[in-house]
Amino acid sequence: MSKAKINQLLESRWDEKEANGMSEAQLLLYRSNILGSDKRVTNYGGGNTSAKIIEKDPLTGKEVEVLWVKGSGGDIGSIKMDGFASLYMDKLQELKSIYQGVEYEDEMVGHLLHCIYNLNPRAASIDTPLHAYVPHKHVDHVHADAIISIAASKNSKELTQEIFGDNIGWLPWKRPGFELGLWLEKFCLENPNSSGVILESHGLFTWGETAKDCYDTTINIINIANTWLDAKIQNVEVFGGAKHESLSKSNRHDTAAELMPRIRGFVSSNQYMVGHFNDSNEVLEFVNSANMKSLAALGTSCPDHFLRTKIRPLVINFDPSTNNIKEVLENLPEQIKVYRQDYTAYYNRCKHEDSPLLRDPNAVVYLVPGVGMITFAKDKTTARISGEFYVNAINVMRGASSVSEYVGLPEQEAFDIEYWLLEEAKLQRMPKAKSLAGRLALITGGAGGIGSAIADRYLSEGACVMLADINKESLKNTSEKLSQTYGKDVVQSIFMNVTDEADVASAYKNISIEFGGVDILISNAGIASSAPVEDTTLAMWNKNMDILSTGYFLVSRDFFRLMRAQNLDGSVVFVASKNGLAASPNASAYCTAKAAEIHLARCLALEGAGAGIRVNVVNPDAVLRDSKIWEGEWLEQRADTHGTDKEGLEEMYRQRSMLKRSVFPEDIAEACYFLASDMSAKSTGNIINVDAGNVQAFTR
């Protein structure tokens, strides 16, 4: 039975000192941001807010009423002022005179263009009429789990009356649009004392005459629902009780690391997909429960949920009590095939003559008893958010099935939302994917100048990056810097000694759990030493060989193992050195190790070709800027060998080159980008010298 409180009360985040002096538009932004900052109020991208504000007409100079409402595709938690659409209220009211009925309501979205105030370029969303026709100045629409638990219950109308009395009304399910806007207007006019309304299977609308009144009402109504649900659920066997026990955290991660690359291999046939793993307490309670399969099969209720997660998840046939992972992996192709067939059948049953073509039939959400939840999407952020949405759905099922009977949306209604032509138009407006979108890269020596430059280049093209390095402080600093630019979702880091088999295995386990697999290996871990041969110790010789030869072998070996399990094309790039081709005095250990590295790449190119794994080499020379190996003794030794000082060494290298140019980390990164991208899809076993020209390093 449920003992702990599951619905903690929301605290008001409204700060009178901060809000004091704000304009009505600024108060709308402030209210939106504090509502969206708490995912218990509404999910990412879900819900919307509005205010009807008196503005000056830019043409007439007269005062007019303008609806400011969250624009299409925005998120109230992170929205800025330019994320709101603005429309003349008098023109929105006039739209009613040309509305021909439900069959034509999608056409009304196009008419919103004629209502734009002040040439605002932000597209108005399909929810605009829902806000326009509520006869109150401020309106909130949110998707709080506690509210949807009530809204998705079989007897939601009766529960709404029991919990809220006449203060909050109830409307049956209706797809968002012009007609629902008219329904809300009618409800408000007939119930002038109500503070809001619950929409069946959807969410909550509340309103007020000031921004703070509206905010307070929203928080208060959610808290009333939270309190009521918590009291009801205390003595209930949630989800029918536990059927499975969770594996230990370590074993959960081991299982997820085996499953995710294999799933990714199946779902990435049309585009590279990125994974996310969640083994939170909420997820484990659900996947371990007796009623998980039956509830999951009902699908989600709130439109925002299944737009992100598809109508239902795929339940992996894993038994944590027997740890039957081998059997699961053997049967995984058939499970995924059956899901695709079921999804295609759902599409064929429900499609209309003008429906968009069938989209990717693979599941987004994968539930694994004893382990957790895996989600896959076109990028990491979407995969994570899809998982968050399914946690919302779990919370809704938890509440609804505990106090009543959980009800998902009818299949046809779900389809009509998922394949709504207006949603399709939104998808078609999305920008073209970047060249490395969905690709996953492991970069050894990732904290150094060359490694971080490669990471930056890959991230700029849409890849996810796992930085691996032995220098913990530099690794932390580099990871934080790149995360500030590209976001925390796409940058991960791990301590790794490339000569340690356990460290290498841990890195691949980590990238599998964080992103779902791997596509690109940049083997860049470096060291350098300089000494005449008679002064070269065995320890110095072995250290060069261990890192630059054995380390590259170990990292490549595990990459090949994971790639074969994943069964996708991939790319390996060795960052070697000009010295692997051109001998240099007083550097026999370094030059020999680099030569071994280059020959290893050739061998791997032969072995990987049949599996679509390309292996190529970039040979830098004299990359001094930001390079870790050019710190300390190596810099001093090379300066001494060439009869110059530290300051003159870079100039000496520039003048020595055929092109008389310095070589920078960004130059190496550009070559590594080319060799990992589809531009070099027909190249393997090659060497690109990035050395400003050195005849001794010519490969032929």
Secondary structure, DSSP 8 states (H G I E B T S, - for coil): ---S-SS--------HHHHTT--HHHHHHHHHHHHHT-TTT--TT--EEEEEEEEE-TTT--EEEEEEEEBTT--TTT--GGGEEEEEHHHHHHGGGG---GGGTTHHHHHGGGGBSTT--S-B-TTHHHHHTSSSSEEEEE--HHHHHHHTBTTHHHHHHHHHTTSEEEE----SSHHHHHHHHHHHHH-TT--EEEETTTEEEEEESSHHHHHHHHHHHHHHHHHHHHHHHTTS-GGGSBSS----HHHHHHHHHHHHHHHHHHHTSSS--EEEEE--HHHHHHHTBTTHHHHHHT---SHHHHHHH-SS-EE----TTTT-HHHHHHHHHHHHHHHHHHHHHHHHHH--TT-------S-SEEEETTTEEEEEESSHHHHHHHHHHHHHHHHHHHHHHHHS-B----HHHHHHHHT-HHHHHHHHTS----TTTT-EEEEETTTSHHHHHHHHHHHHTT-EEEEEES-HHHHHHHHHHHHHHH-GGGEEEEE--TT-HHHHHHHHHHHHHHHSS-SEEEE-------B-GGG--HHHHHHHHIIIIIHHHHHHHHHHHHHHHHT--EEEEEE--GGGTS--TTBHHHHHHHHHHHHHHHHHHHHHGGGTEEEEEEEE----TT-GGGSTHHHHHHHHHTT--HHHHHHHHHHHSSS-----HHHHHHHHHHHHSGGGTT--S-EEEESS--GGG---
